[in-house]
């Protein structure tokens, strides 16, 4: 239960940061003249930035997740997962459904 909870909590954070870095690279690409060389450079920089964010998230939360068994029981994890699922579902809905098919 604990590993699933952490995945559900951190996945929207990681996915949101990935889209943020992708959009940042796209905006820089538009400002620099839309050259193919700059496109490749920005794709690699975006990937490296995402990798750094993943490493930082892992380093920050690794010890907290290991110690969480002592102060969080299964019911508390369930509440955390249910709250995080709202963010997860809304993010997936915005990404996967076209604008005309949204609720």
C-alpha positions in Angstrom: 0.0 0.0 0.0 2.8 2.4 0.9 4.6 2.1 -2.5 1.4 2.6 -4.5 0.6 5.6 -2.3 4.0 7.2 -3.0 3.6 6.5 -6.7 0.2 8.1 -6.8 1.4 11.1 -4.9 4.6 11.7 -6.9 3.4 10.9 -10.4 1.3 14.1 -10.9 4.3 16.1 -9.6 6.7 14.5 -12.0 4.2 14.6 -14.9 3.5 18.2 -14.3 7.1 19.1 -14.1 7.8 17.2 -17.4 5.1 19.2 -19.2 6.4 22.4 -17.7 10.0 21.8 -18.9 8.7 20.7 -22.3 6.7 23.9 -22.7 9.6 26.0 -21.4 11.8 24.5 -24.1 9.2 25.1 -26.7 8.8 28.7 -25.8 12.6 29.2 -25.9 12.7 27.4 -29.3 10.0 29.8 -30.6 12.0 32.8 -29.3 15.3 31.7 -30.9 14.0 31.3 -34.4 12.8 27.7 -34.6 16.1 26.2 -35.9 16.5 22.4 -36.0 19.8 22.6 -34.1 18.2 24.5 -31.2 15.3 22.0 -31.2 17.7 19.1 -30.6 19.7 21.1 -27.9 16.5 22.1 -26.1 15.1 18.5 -26.2 18.3 17.3 -24.5 18.3 20.1 -22.0 14.7 19.4 -21.2 15.5 15.7 -20.7 18.4 16.5 -18.4 16.3 19.0 -16.4 13.6 16.3 -15.9 16.3 13.8 -14.8 17.6 16.3 -12.3 14.1 16.9 -10.9 13.5 13.1 -10.6 16.8 12.7 -8.7 16.1 15.5 -6.4 12.6 14.1 -5.7 14.1 10.7 -5.0 16.7 12.1 -2.7 14.3 14.3 -0.8 11.6 11.6 -0.2 13.6 8.4 0.1 14.2 8.7 3.8 10.7 10.0 4.6 9.0 7.0 2.9 11.2 4.5 4.8 10.4 6.2 8.1 6.7 6.6 7.4 5.7 3.2 8.6 6.2 4.3 12.1 3.8 7.2 12.1 1.3 6.5 9.2 -1.0 3.6 9.4 -2.9 2.1 6.4 -6.0 4.2 6.8 -3.9 7.4 6.7 -2.2 6.2 3.5 -5.6 5.5 2.0 -6.7 9.1 2.7 -3.6 10.4 1.2 -4.1 8.3 -1.9 -7.7 9.4 -2.3 -6.7 13.0 -2.1 -3.9 12.5 -4.6 -6.1 10.6 -7.0 -8.1 13.8 -7.5 -5.0 15.5 -8.8 -4.0 12.5 -10.9 -7.4 12.1 -12.5 -7.8 15.8 -13.3 -4.3 15.9 -14.9 -5.0 12.8 -17.0 -8.4 14.2 -18.1 -6.8 17.5 -19.2 -4.1 15.8 -21.2 -6.0 12.9 -22.7 -9.4 14.4 -23.6 -9.7 17.1 -26.3 -11.1 20.4 -25.3 -14.5 19.7 -27.0 -15.0 16.4 -25.1 -14.4 17.7 -21.6 -17.1 17.7 -19.1 
